[in-house]
Amino acid sequence: MITVTREDKRAVVRPSGDNMVAATIPELRSKMRGILDEGVRDLVVDLEGVSMVDSSGIGLLISAYNSLRKVGGRLAVIHASAELLELFQSMRMHQHFSVSGN
């Protein structure tokens, strides 16, 4: 189950399970798309407990960033494990949106 906490135009999304991979992306993408359609402009993805992100997960984050940028919004990733933080930094994703660790 994906947890969403909302405050006005800000939302925090916490993916379910410990993986953000191809099998879990359709539900997460649908939830995030719905949130953006409802006017959220400040989206935080909380990766606490997530230990693995594959190319589909990376693609989802980039897509969310691009959608938010078009409407003047912003994306942040929080509570990334040391391994995920290293992955995001090696891909230079932290140059486009905020990425922080535990």
BADRENTI-639497 format. One record per atom (N, C-alpha, C, O): residue number from 1; atom name; x, y, z. Coordinates in nm, 3 decimals, padded with zeros to 5 digits. Example, Ala and Ser with C-alpha at 12.3 -4.5 7.8 and 13.67 -1.06 7.14 Angstrom:
<mises>
pos; site; east; north; up
1; N; 01.319; -00.569; 00.780 $
1; CA; 01.230; -00.450; 00.780 $
1; C; 01.320; -00.330; 00.780 $
1; O; 01.424; -00.332; 00.846 $
2; N; 01.285; -00.225; 00.708 $
2; CA; 01.367; -00.106; 00.714 $
2; C; 01.290; 00.003; 00.787 $
2; O; 01.341; 00.114; 00.804 $
</mises>
This chain:
<mises>
pos; site; east; north; up
1; N; 00.084; -00.119; 00.000 $
1; CA; 00.000; 00.000; 00.000 $
1; C; 00.088; 00.125; 00.000 $
1; O; 00.183; 00.135; 00.079 $
2; N; 00.057; 00.216; -00.087 $
2; CA; 00.132; 00.342; -00.098 $
2; C; 00.069; 00.442; -00.002 $
2; O; -00.052; 00.462; -00.003 $
3; N; 00.152; 00.504; 00.080 $
3; CA; 00.103; 00.603; 00.176 $
3; C; 00.124; 00.743; 00.118 $
3; O; 00.232; 00.776; 00.071 $
4; N; 00.018; 00.824; 00.123 $
4; CA; 00.026; 00.962; 00.076 $
4; C; -00.022; 01.053; 00.188 $
4; O; -00.130; 01.035; 00.243 $
5; N; 00.060; 01.152; 00.220 $
5; CA; 00.023; 01.254; 00.319 $
5; C; 00.018; 01.387; 00.244 $
5; O; 00.114; 01.424; 00.176 $
6; N; -00.095; 01.457; 00.257 $
6; CA; -00.111; 01.583; 00.182 $
6; C; -00.134; 01.701; 00.273 $
6; O; -00.202; 01.691; 00.375 $
7; N; -00.076; 01.813; 00.232 $
7; CA; -00.101; 01.941; 00.295 $
7; C; -00.107; 02.043; 00.183 $
7; O; -00.004; 02.080; 00.126 $
8; N; -00.226; 02.089; 00.150 $
8; CA; -00.245; 02.187; 00.045 $
8; C; -00.178; 02.142; -00.085 $
8; O; -00.219; 02.040; -00.142 $
9; N; -00.077; 02.215; -00.134 $
9; CA; -00.013; 02.179; -00.261 $
9; C; 00.114; 02.097; -00.240 $
9; O; 00.198; 02.088; -00.330 $
10; N; 00.128; 02.037; -00.121 $
10; CA; 00.245; 01.955; -00.089 $
10; C; 00.198; 01.813; -00.057 $
10; O; 00.098; 01.794; 00.012 $
11; N; 00.272; 01.716; -00.107 $
11; CA; 00.239; 01.576; -00.077 $
11; C; 00.367; 01.498; -00.053 $
11; O; 00.470; 01.520; -00.116 $
12; N; 00.357; 01.405; 00.041 $
12; CA; 00.466; 01.311; 00.068 $
12; C; 00.415; 01.173; 00.029 $
12; O; 00.312; 01.128; 00.078 $
13; N; 00.489; 01.106; -00.059 $
13; CA; 00.453; 00.973; -00.106 $
13; C; 00.556; 00.874; -00.052 $
13; O; 00.676; 00.892; -00.070 $
14; N; 00.506; 00.768; 00.013 $
14; CA; 00.595; 00.664; 00.063 $
14; C; 00.556; 00.533; -00.008 $
14; O; 00.451; 00.475; 00.020 $
15; N; 00.644; 00.486; -00.100 $
15; CA; 00.615; 00.361; -00.170 $
15; C; 00.603; 00.244; -00.073 $
15; O; 00.666; 00.244; 00.033 $
16; N; 00.523; 00.147; -00.109 $
16; CA; 00.508; 00.028; -00.025 $
16; C; 00.620; -00.071; -00.054 $
16; O; 00.676; -00.071; -00.164 $
17; N; 00.651; -00.154; 00.042 $
17; CA; 00.753; -00.255; 00.024 $
17; C; 00.892; -00.197; 00.026 $
17; O; 00.912; -00.079; 00.051 $
18; N; 00.989; -00.284; -00.001 $
18; CA; 01.128; -00.239; 00.005 $
18; C; 01.192; -00.220; -00.132 $
18; O; 01.312; -00.195; -00.142 $
19; N; 01.111; -00.233; -00.238 $
19; CA; 01.164; -00.218; -00.374 $
19; C; 01.078; -00.121; -00.455 $
19; O; 00.955; -00.122; -00.447 $
20; N; 01.145; -00.038; -00.532 $
20; CA; 01.077; 00.050; -00.627 $
20; C; 01.123; 00.003; -00.764 $
20; O; 01.214; 00.060; -00.825 $
21; N; 01.059; -00.105; -00.812 $
21; CA; 01.102; -00.173; -00.934 $
21; C; 00.984; -00.186; -01.031 $
21; O; 00.871; -00.150; -00.998 $
22; N; 01.013; -00.237; -01.149 $
22; CA; 00.913; -00.244; -01.257 $
22; C; 00.778; -00.298; -01.211 $
22; O; 00.674; -00.248; -01.253 $
23; N; 00.777; -00.400; -01.127 $
23; CA; 00.652; -00.461; -01.084 $
23; C; 00.567; -00.368; -00.998 $
23; O; 00.445; -00.380; -00.996 $
24; N; 00.630; -00.275; -00.928 $
24; CA; 00.556; -00.186; -00.838 $
24; C; 00.529; -00.048; -00.898 $
24; O; 00.452; 00.031; -00.842 $
25; N; 00.590; -00.018; -01.010 $
25; CA; 00.583; 00.116; -01.068 $
25; C; 00.444; 00.155; -01.119 $
25; O; 00.404; 00.269; -01.097 $
26; N; 00.368; 00.068; -01.186 $
26; CA; 00.238; 00.113; -01.238 $
26; C; 00.147; 00.173; -01.131 $
26; O; 00.086; 00.278; -01.154 $
27; N; 00.137; 00.110; -01.015 $
27; CA; 00.051; 00.162; -00.908 $
27; C; 00.106; 00.295; -00.856 $
27; O; 00.031; 00.390; -00.833 $
28; N; 00.237; 00.301; -00.838 $
28; CA; 00.300; 00.423; -00.788 $
28; C; 00.286; 00.537; -00.889 $
28; O; 00.258; 00.651; -00.851 $
29; N; 00.307; 00.507; -01.017 $
29; CA; 00.293; 00.608; -01.123 $
29; C; 00.150; 00.663; -01.125 $
29; O; 00.130; 00.784; -01.135 $
30; N; 00.052; 00.575; -01.117 $
30; CA; -00.088; 00.616; -01.118 $
30; C; -00.118; 00.707; -00.999 $
30; O; -00.186; 00.809; -01.014 $
31; N; -00.070; 00.670; -00.882 $
31; CA; -00.092; 00.750; -00.760 $
31; C; -00.027; 00.888; -00.774 $
31; O; -00.088; 00.989; -00.741 $
32; N; 00.097; 00.891; -00.822 $
32; CA; 00.168; 01.018; -00.837 $
32; C; 00.104; 01.106; -00.943 $
32; O; 00.093; 01.228; -00.926 $
33; N; 00.062; 01.046; -01.052 $
33; CA; -00.005; 01.123; -01.159 $
33; C; -00.133; 01.187; -01.107 $
33; O; -00.162; 01.303; -01.136 $
34; N; -00.209; 01.110; -01.030 $
34; CA; -00.333; 01.162; -00.972 $
34; C; -00.306; 01.279; -00.878 $
34; O; -00.380; 01.378; -00.879 $
35; N; -00.201; 01.268; -00.798 $
35; CA; -00.163; 01.375; -00.706 $
35; C; -00.129; 01.503; -00.782 $
35; O; -00.173; 01.612; -00.746 $
36; N; -00.051; 01.488; -00.888 $
36; CA; -00.013; 01.605; -00.968 $
36; C; -00.135; 01.666; -01.037 $
36; O; -00.147; 01.788; -01.047 $
37; N; -00.226; 01.580; -01.085 $
37; CA; -00.348; 01.630; -01.149 $
37; C; -00.435; 01.708; -01.052 $
37; O; -00.512; 01.795; -01.092 $
38; N; -00.423; 01.677; -00.922 $
38; CA; -00.502; 01.745; -00.818 $
38; C; -00.439; 01.878; -00.775 $
38; O; -00.492; 01.946; -00.688 $
39; N; -00.326; 01.914; -00.836 $
39; CA; -00.267; 02.044; -00.809 $
39; C; -00.147; 02.046; -00.717 $
39; O; -00.098; 02.154; -00.683 $
40; N; -00.097; 01.930; -00.676 $
40; CA; 00.023; 01.928; -00.593 $
40; C; 00.141; 01.981; -00.673 $
40; O; 00.161; 01.941; -00.787 $
41; N; 00.218; 02.071; -00.613 $
41; CA; 00.333; 02.129; -00.680 $
41; C; 00.464; 02.107; -00.605 $
41; O; 00.571; 02.143; -00.653 $
42; N; 00.454; 02.047; -00.487 $
42; CA; 00.571; 02.016; -00.406 $
42; C; 00.558; 01.868; -00.366 $
42; O; 00.484; 01.834; -00.274 $
43; N; 00.631; 01.782; -00.437 $
43; CA; 00.619; 01.639; -00.416 $
43; C; 00.746; 01.585; -00.350 $
43; O; 00.857; 01.608; -00.398 $
44; N; 00.727; 01.513; -00.241 $
44; CA; 00.837; 01.450; -00.169 $
44; C; 00.817; 01.299; -00.178 $
44; O; 00.710; 01.249; -00.144 $
45; N; 00.919; 01.228; -00.222 $
45; CA; 00.916; 01.083; -00.228 $
45; C; 01.004; 01.032; -00.113 $
45; O; 01.125; 01.053; -00.113 $
46; N; 00.941; 00.966; -00.017 $
46; CA; 01.009; 00.917; 00.103 $
46; C; 01.049; 00.771; 00.079 $
46; O; 00.963; 00.683; 00.070 $
47; N; 01.179; 00.747; 00.070 $
47; CA; 01.228; 00.613; 00.040 $
47; C; 01.271; 00.535; 00.165 $
47; O; 01.348; 00.440; 00.155 $
48; N; 01.221; 00.576; 00.280 $
48; CA; 01.253; 00.503; 00.403 $
48; C; 01.207; 00.358; 00.387 $
48; O; 01.090; 00.332; 00.356 $
49; N; 01.297; 00.265; 00.408 $
49; CA; 01.263; 00.124; 00.395 $
49; C; 01.281; 00.068; 00.255 $
49; O; 01.273; -00.053; 00.235 $
50; N; 01.305; 00.155; 00.156 $
50; CA; 01.326; 00.109; 00.018 $
50; C; 01.475; 00.081; 00.001 $
50; O; 01.559; 00.168; 00.024 $
51; N; 01.507; -00.042; -00.040 $
51; CA; 01.648; -00.079; -00.054 $
51; C; 01.691; -00.095; -00.199 $
51; O; 01.810; -00.103; -00.228 $
52; N; 01.593; -00.100; -00.290 $
52; CA; 01.629; -00.121; -00.431 $
52; C; 01.541; -00.036; -00.522 $
52; O; 01.419; -00.032; -00.508 $
53; N; 01.606; 00.031; -00.617 $
53; CA; 01.536; 00.108; -00.720 $
53; C; 01.598; 00.067; -00.853 $
53; O; 01.719; 00.079; -00.871 $
54; N; 01.515; 00.019; -00.946 $
54; CA; 01.568; -00.019; -01.077 $
54; C; 01.546; 00.094; -01.177 $
54; O; 01.506; 00.204; -01.140 $
55; N; 01.572; 00.065; -01.304 $
55; CA; 01.561; 00.169; -01.408 $
55; C; 01.419; 00.223; -01.420 $
55; O; 01.400; 00.339; -01.455 $
56; N; 01.319; 00.141; -01.393 $
56; CA; 01.180; 00.189; -01.396 $
56; C; 01.155; 00.290; -01.286 $
56; O; 01.084; 00.389; -01.306 $
57; N; 01.211; 00.265; -01.168 $
57; CA; 01.198; 00.359; -01.057 $
57; C; 01.268; 00.490; -01.086 $
57; O; 01.216; 00.598; -01.056 $
58; N; 01.388; 00.480; -01.144 $
58; CA; 01.462; 00.600; -01.183 $
58; C; 01.382; 00.679; -01.286 $
58; O; 01.370; 00.801; -01.277 $
59; N; 01.327; 00.609; -01.383 $
59; CA; 01.246; 00.672; -01.487 $
59; C; 01.125; 00.743; -01.429 $
59; O; 01.088; 00.851; -01.475 $
60; N; 01.062; 00.683; -01.328 $
60; CA; 00.946; 00.744; -01.265 $
60; C; 00.985; 00.874; -01.195 $
60; O; 00.913; 00.974; -01.205 $
61; N; 01.098; 00.874; -01.125 $
61; CA; 01.144; 00.995; -01.058 $
61; C; 01.176; 01.106; -01.158 $
61; O; 01.142; 01.222; -01.136 $
62; N; 01.240; 01.070; -01.268 $
62; CA; 01.273; 01.170; -01.370 $
62; C; 01.146; 01.224; -01.434 $
62; O; 01.136; 01.345; -01.460 $
63; N; 01.051; 01.137; -01.461 $
63; CA; 00.923; 01.181; -01.518 $
63; C; 00.849; 01.276; -01.423 $
63; O; 00.795; 01.377; -01.467 $
64; N; 00.848; 01.242; -01.295 $
64; CA; 00.783; 01.329; -01.196 $
64; C; 00.853; 01.464; -01.190 $
64; O; 00.787; 01.568; -01.185 $
65; N; 00.985; 01.462; -01.191 $
65; CA; 01.062; 01.587; -01.189 $
65; C; 01.026; 01.673; -01.311 $
65; O; 01.002; 01.793; -01.297 $
66; N; 01.024; 01.613; -01.429 $
66; CA; 00.992; 01.687; -01.551 $
66; C; 00.851; 01.745; -01.548 $
66; O; 00.829; 01.859; -01.587 $
67; N; 00.755; 01.666; -01.500 $
67; CA; 00.616; 01.714; -01.492 $
67; C; 00.605; 01.830; -01.395 $
67; O; 00.536; 01.929; -01.423 $
68; N; 00.672; 01.820; -01.281 $
68; CA; 00.666; 01.927; -01.181 $
68; C; 00.737; 02.053; -01.231 $
68; O; 00.690; 02.164; -01.208 $
69; N; 00.849; 02.035; -01.297 $
69; CA; 00.925; 02.150; -01.348 $
69; C; 00.841; 02.232; -01.446 $
69; O; 00.849; 02.354; -01.446 $
70; N; 00.762; 02.164; -01.528 $
70; CA; 00.678; 02.233; -01.628 $
70; C; 00.576; 02.326; -01.564 $
70; O; 00.533; 02.423; -01.625 $
71; N; 00.536; 02.295; -01.440 $
71; CA; 00.433; 02.375; -01.373 $
71; C; 00.491; 02.457; -01.257 $
71; O; 00.416; 02.508; -01.173 $
72; N; 00.623; 02.468; -01.253 $
72; CA; 00.687; 02.547; -01.149 $
72; C; 00.695; 02.478; -01.014 $
72; O; 00.714; 02.543; -00.912 $
73; N; 00.679; 02.347; -01.014 $
73; CA; 00.684; 02.271; -00.889 $
73; C; 00.822; 02.216; -00.862 $
73; O; 00.918; 02.244; -00.935 $
74; N; 00.831; 02.136; -00.755 $
74; CA; 00.960; 02.076; -00.725 $
74; C; 00.943; 01.936; -00.667 $
74; O; 00.840; 01.901; -00.609 $
75; N; 01.048; 01.857; -00.686 $
75; CA; 01.053; 01.719; -00.638 $
75; C; 01.168; 01.707; -00.540 $
75; O; 01.274; 01.767; -00.558 $
76; N; 01.147; 01.628; -00.436 $
76; CA; 01.254; 01.596; -00.341 $
76; C; 01.244; 01.448; -00.306 $
76; O; 01.134; 01.393; -00.294 $
77; N; 01.359; 01.386; -00.289 $
77; CA; 01.366; 01.247; -00.244 $
77; C; 01.433; 01.250; -00.107 $
77; O; 01.540; 01.309; -00.090 $
78; N; 01.368; 01.187; -00.009 $
78; CA; 01.423; 01.186; 00.126 $
78; C; 01.440; 01.043; 00.177 $
78; O; 01.380; 00.949; 00.124 $
79; N; 01.520; 01.028; 00.281 $
79; CA; 01.544; 00.901; 00.348 $
79; C; 01.598; 00.792; 00.256 $
79; O; 01.568; 00.674; 00.275 $
80; N; 01.677; 00.829; 00.158 $
80; CA; 01.739; 00.730; 00.069 $
80; C; 01.850; 00.659; 00.147 $
80; O; 01.923; 00.721; 00.224 $
81; N; 01.862; 00.529; 00.127 $
81; CA; 01.970; 00.454; 00.192 $
81; C; 02.104; 00.501; 00.134 $
81; O; 02.108; 00.568; 00.031 $
82; N; 02.212; 00.465; 00.201 $
82; CA; 02.345; 00.505; 00.153 $
82; C; 02.369; 00.456; 00.011 $
82; O; 02.428; 00.527; -00.071 $
83; N; 02.324; 00.334; -00.019 $
83; CA; 02.343; 00.277; -00.153 $
83; C; 02.263; 00.355; -00.257 $
83; O; 02.313; 00.383; -00.366 $
84; N; 02.138; 00.389; -00.223 $
84; CA; 02.055; 00.464; -00.319 $
84; C; 02.107; 00.606; -00.335 $
84; O; 02.104; 00.661; -00.446 $
85; N; 02.153; 00.665; -00.227 $
85; CA; 02.211; 00.799; -00.235 $
85; C; 02.331; 00.800; -00.329 $
85; O; 02.347; 00.891; -00.410 $
86; N; 02.413; 00.697; -00.318 $
86; CA; 02.530; 00.685; -00.406 $
86; C; 02.486; 00.668; -00.552 $
86; O; 02.544; 00.728; -00.642 $
87; N; 02.383; 00.587; -00.574 $
87; CA; 02.330; 00.566; -00.709 $
87; C; 02.280; 00.699; -00.767 $
87; O; 02.315; 00.735; -00.880 $
88; N; 02.197; 00.771; -00.691 $
88; CA; 02.140; 00.897; -00.740 $
88; C; 02.251; 00.999; -00.767 $
88; O; 02.243; 01.074; -00.865 $
89; N; 02.352; 01.002; -00.682 $
89; CA; 02.461; 01.097; -00.703 $
89; C; 02.546; 01.058; -00.823 $
89; O; 02.592; 01.145; -00.898 $
90; N; 02.568; 00.928; -00.843 $
90; CA; 02.647; 00.885; -00.959 $
90; C; 02.575; 00.917; -01.090 $
90; O; 02.638; 00.938; -01.193 $
91; N; 02.442; 00.921; -01.083 $
91; CA; 02.362; 00.955; -01.202 $
91; C; 02.337; 01.106; -01.210 $
91; O; 02.271; 01.155; -01.302 $
92; N; 02.391; 01.179; -01.113 $
92; CA; 02.379; 01.325; -01.105 $
92; C; 02.235; 01.374; -01.092 $
92; O; 02.203; 01.485; -01.132 $
93; N; 02.150; 01.290; -01.037 $
93; CA; 02.010; 01.328; -01.018 $
93; C; 01.998; 01.439; -00.915 $
93; O; 01.907; 01.522; -00.922 $
94; N; 02.091; 01.443; -00.819 $
94; CA; 02.089; 01.545; -00.714 $
94; C; 02.114; 01.686; -00.769 $
94; O; 02.093; 01.785; -00.699 $
95; N; 02.158; 01.695; -00.894 $
95; CA; 02.177; 01.826; -00.957 $
95; C; 02.044; 01.883; -01.009 $
95; O; 02.035; 02.001; -01.043 $
96; N; 01.943; 01.799; -01.014 $
96; CA; 01.813; 01.842; -01.066 $
96; C; 01.707; 01.855; -00.958 $
96; O; 01.622; 01.943; -00.965 $
97; N; 01.713; 01.768; -00.859 $
97; CA; 01.620; 01.777; -00.748 $
97; C; 01.691; 01.732; -00.620 $
97; O; 01.793; 01.663; -00.624 $
98; N; 01.633; 01.772; -00.508 $
98; CA; 01.693; 01.743; -00.378 $
98; C; 01.689; 01.594; -00.347 $
98; O; 01.585; 01.529; -00.361 $
99; N; 01.802; 01.539; -00.306 $
99; CA; 01.812; 01.399; -00.266 $
99; C; 01.885; 01.394; -00.133 $
99; O; 01.997; 01.444; -00.122 $
100; N; 01.821; 01.336; -00.033 $
100; CA; 01.887; 01.327; 00.098 $
100; C; 01.874; 01.186; 00.154 $
100; O; 01.783; 01.111; 00.119 $
101; N; 01.967; 01.154; 00.243 $
101; CA; 01.973; 01.021; 00.301 $
101; C; 01.904; 01.013; 00.435 $
101; O; 01.839; 01.108; 00.480 $
102; N; 01.920; 00.898; 00.498 $
102; CA; 01.858; 00.871; 00.630 $
102; C; 01.908; 00.965; 00.737 $
102; O; 01.865; 00.955; 00.852 $
</mises>
